[in-house]
Amino acid sequence: MSQFLASFVLIFLAYPVFACNSALLDQNFRKLASDETVNLCDAYSGKVLLVVNTASKCGYTPQYEGLEKLHEQYEKRGLVVLGFPSNDFLGQEPGTEAEIQQFCHLTYGVKFPMFEKTTVKKDNAHPFYQQLAQLSGTYPTWNFHKYLIGRDGKLIAQFSPHTAPSDAALVSAIETALH
């Protein structure tokens, strides 16, 4: 191997090919009920993301089914639904991460990525949710608050917990972001 090629290989290996261009997504989260940590920017750069704080014992819990349908329908076009279980609202996510994972999979067939329990309320919110709140003007008001993030890693819109995954405005925003 020539000295030039050897130097190129060393430089190439020393620097990542894609740098994270989104301060919002440059966040590390542990996968639900796992030791594996994921950097959102590294894993989902260039994707459209629907970020949702979830709970298993809430009146909105059936939204898991619609969220999974969105994920399945648009995944090949670049949408990823990201679930962040939170016990912030009346203790409606009291289980362990293993229990949450089992409930989501067995009850609603959830296959979209789910992450560690995360605090989303204003006083103690995780830095990711603090940034989402700064950009959108609101913290989650209840379980199943939704934030839509574009391929460029910038916030597009936020949707209240009352907004069903099949809501025309949400679906339209997703389709626009995917184009």
Secondary structure, DSSP 8 states (H G I E B T S, - for coil): --HHHHHHHHHHHHS-SS----TTT--EEEBTTSS-EEEHHHHHTTSEEEEEEE-SSSTTTTHHHHHHHHHHHHGGGTEEEEEEE--TTTT---S-HHHHHHHHHHHH---S-BBS----SGGG--HHHHHHHHHHS----STT-EEEE-TTS-EEEEE-TTS-TT-HHHHHHHHHHH-
